């Protein structure tokens, strides 16, 4: 069990998959949670279910590619719960999957807007408040794609490499000021993204049997674990949930 009582967390991309799992796990361990996503109906439903189960959650429509939206989401944390302690930069997209020569430039750019600028926008909006508090944890959802090239994923691999660099830069700039910036590379997770990858038929990841993907709930638990003192080991780097020792430490079976 992880004690996150009194902590206030903002989770982006919280309408489904890893984001939803993170929000539910954080609330389960006592954190007050702001769920941010473009899908208002889904985050309203999830927040209501968390509240019905004794947690404290609120929902806010947010497009992480727009800095003003992210700034408003951070302000919602302050207005509703008084502070911001944990930021989970989870929002991410991979569609449309395509080789470079057939890729759509606007769609390629949209992935960068969400996966890279979304992480930057979160860091930029949360940092002044965390610096004022002298503490805070930022968890950027990463991927093995950050360090490995895959056919059809030029947008995703590039964006995750950039996100890893933001994790490193954030730790270098804020690490001595009480803010931890941590990456989490979960491996393949049973979410809609894997359904889309399977349908693409491009590169070896699309050929994986769905049974090998871990549940999103495992990632939610790992996020909570990294929000405790355990996260100190992974400041400025990616923690891999493929690592059996990490899974054991989190308490995953």
C-alpha positions in Angstrom: 0.0 0.0 0.0 1.2 3.5 -0.8 0.2 6.4 1.4 -0.6 9.5 -0.8 -2.9 11.1 1.7 -3.1 14.8 1.3 -1.4 14.8 -2.1 -3.1 16.6 -5.0 -2.6 15.0 -8.5 -3.3 16.1 -12.0 -3.6 13.3 -14.6 -3.8 14.2 -18.3 -5.4 11.8 -20.8 -7.5 10.6 -17.9 -10.5 9.5 -19.9 -9.4 5.9 -20.5 -6.5 3.5 -20.4 -3.4 4.4 -18.4 -4.8 7.8 -17.5 -8.0 6.4 -16.1 -6.1 3.7 -14.2 -3.7 6.3 -12.8 -6.5 8.5 -11.5 -8.3 5.6 -9.9 -5.1 4.3 -8.2 -4.1 7.7 -7.0 -7.5 8.3 -5.4 -7.4 4.8 -3.9 -4.3 5.7 -2.0 -5.6 9.0 -0.7 -4.7 11.5 -3.3 -7.1 14.2 -4.5 -7.3 14.0 -8.3 -8.0 16.3 -11.2 -8.8 14.3 -14.3 -8.0 16.2 -17.5 -8.8 15.0 -21.0 -10.6 16.1 -24.2 -13.5 13.8 -23.6 -15.6 15.5 -21.0 -18.3 12.8 -20.6 -15.7 10.1 -19.7 -13.8 12.0 -17.2 -17.0 13.3 -15.5 -18.1 9.7 -15.2 -14.8 8.5 -13.8 -14.6 11.4 -11.3 -18.1 10.7 -10.2 -17.3 7.0 -9.6 -14.2 7.9 -7.6 -16.2 10.3 -5.4 -18.9 7.7 -4.9 -16.2 5.3 -3.6 -15.0 7.8 -1.0 -12.3 9.6 -3.0 -12.0 13.2 -4.1 -11.9 13.9 -7.8 -12.9 16.6 -10.3 -12.9 16.6 -14.0 -11.8 19.3 -16.5 -11.8 19.3 -20.3 -8.3 19.9 -21.5 -6.3 19.7 -24.7 -2.7 19.3 -23.6 -1.5 20.7 -27.0 -2.8 24.1 -25.9 -0.8 25.7 -23.1 -3.8 27.8 -21.9 -5.8 24.6 -21.4 -3.0 23.0 -19.3 -2.6 26.2 -17.3 -6.3 26.2 -16.5 -6.1 22.6 -15.4 -3.2 23.4 -13.0 -5.3 26.4 -11.7 -8.2 24.0 -11.2 -6.0 22.0 -8.9 -5.2 25.1 -6.9 -8.8 26.3 -6.8 -10.3 23.0 -5.9 -7.6 21.5 -3.6 -5.2 24.3 -2.8 -2.0 22.9 -4.4 -0.4 20.6 -6.9 1.9 17.8 -5.8 1.8 15.2 -8.5 1.6 15.7 -12.3 1.1 12.7 -14.5 1.9 13.7 -18.2 0.1 10.8 -19.7 -1.9 12.1 -22.7 -0.5 10.6 -25.9 -1.5 9.4 -29.3 0.0 7.2 -32.0 -2.5 7.4 -34.8 -2.2 7.5 -37.8 0.5 4.9 -38.0 2.3 5.3 -41.3 5.7 5.0 -43.0 7.3 8.4 -43.5 6.8 8.5 -47.3 3.0 8.0 -46.9 2.5 10.0 -43.7 0.2 13.0 -43.5 2.3 16.0 -42.4 -0.6 17.6 -40.4 -1.3 14.4 -38.6 2.4 13.8 -37.9 2.6 17.3 -36.4 -0.5 16.7 -34.3 1.2 13.7 -32.6 4.2 16.0 -31.7 1.8 18.6 -30.4 0.2 16.2 -28.0 3.2 13.9 -27.1 5.9 16.6 -26.9 4.3 19.9 -26.4 1.8 18.3 -24.0 4.6 17.2 -21.7 6.4 20.6 -22.0 3.1 22.4 -21.3 2.5 20.3 -18.2 6.0 21.0 -16.9 5.8 24.7 -17.7 2.5 25.2 -16.0 3.1 23.1 -12.9 6.8 24.1 -12.2 6.2 27.6 -10.8 3.8 26.2 -8.2 5.9 23.3 -7.3 9.0 25.5 -7.0 7.0 27.8 -4.7 6.2 24.7 -2.6 9.7 23.4 -2.8 8.4 19.9 -3.7 6.6 18.0 -6.4 6.7 14.9 -8.6 6.2 14.9 -12.3 5.8 11.5 -14.0 6.1 11.5 -17.8 4.7 8.4 -19.5 7.5 7.2 -21.8 8.0 4.1 -24.0 10.7 1.8 -25.3 10.1 3.8 -28.5 12.0 6.6 -26.9 15.3 4.8 -27.5 14.3 2.4 -30.4 13.2 3.0 -33.9 10.2 1.2 -35.3 8.8 1.2 -38.9 5.7 3.3 -39.2 6.3 5.0 -35.8 8.5 7.9 -36.8 6.1 10.4 -35.1 5.7 8.3 -31.9 9.4 7.3 -31.6 10.5 10.9 -32.1 7.9 12.2 -29.7 8.8 9.8 -26.9 12.6 10.5 -27.4 11.7 14.2 -26.9 9.7 13.4 -23.8 12.6 11.5 -22.4 14.8 14.5 -23.0 12.3 16.7 -21.2 12.5 14.3 -18.3 16.3 14.7 -18.2 16.1 18.5 -18.7 13.4 18.8 -16.0 15.4 16.9 -13.5 18.6 18.9 -14.3 16.8 22.2 -13.8 14.5 21.3 -10.9 16.2 18.4 -9.1 18.0 20.5 -6.6 14.9 22.5 -5.9 12.7 19.7 -4.6 11.0 18.7 -7.8 11.4 15.1 -9.1 10.9 14.5 -12.8 10.6 10.8 -13.6 9.9 8.8 -16.7 7.8 5.6 -16.7 8.1 3.2 -19.6 5.3 0.7 -19.1 5.9 -1.7 -22.1 2.9 -2.8 -24.0 -0.4 -2.2 -22.2 -3.9 -3.5 -23.0 -5.4 -0.2 -24.2 -7.0 1.2 -27.3 -3.6 2.2 -28.6 -2.6 -1.5 -28.8 -5.8 -2.2 -30.7 -4.8 0.5 -33.2 -1.3 -0.8 -33.4 -2.6 -4.4 -34.1 -4.9 -3.1 -36.8 -2.0 -1.3 -38.6 -0.1 -4.5 -39.3 3.1 -2.5 -39.3 6.3 -3.6 -37.4 6.7 -6.4 -34.9 4.7 -4.8 -32.2 1.5 -5.2 -34.3 2.2 -8.9 -34.4 2.1 -9.4 -30.7 -0.6 -11.5 -29.2 -2.9 -9.4 -27.1 -2.3 -11.8 -24.1 1.2 -10.4 -23.6 0.0 -6.8 -22.9 -0.1 -5.8 -19.2 -3.3 -4.3 -17.7 -3.5 -0.6 -17.4 -4.1 -1.0 -13.7 -0.5 -2.2 -13.3 0.7 1.1 -14.7 -1.6 3.0 -12.4 -0.1 1.2 -9.4 3.4 1.9 -10.7 2.6 5.6 -11.0 1.6 5.6 -7.3 4.7 3.8 -6.3 6.9 6.3 -8.2 5.0 9.1 -6.4 6.5 7.8 -3.1 10.1 7.9 -2.0 10.7 4.9 -4.4 10.7 7.4 -7.2 14.0 8.9 -6.1 15.8 6.1 -7.8 14.4 7.2 -11.2 14.9 10.9 -11.2 15.7 12.1 -14.7 15.5 8.7 -16.3 12.9 6.2 -17.4 11.7 3.4 -15.0 10.8 0.3 -17.0 7.8 -1.7 -16.0 9.3 -4.6 -18.0 11.8 -5.0 -15.2 10.7 -7.9 -12.9 12.4 -6.3 -9.9 10.3 -3.1 -10.5 7.1 -5.2 -10.8 7.9 -6.9 -7.5 8.6 -3.7 -5.7 5.3 -2.3 -6.9 3.6 -5.4 -5.7 2.4 -6.6 -9.2 1.8 -10.3 -9.8 
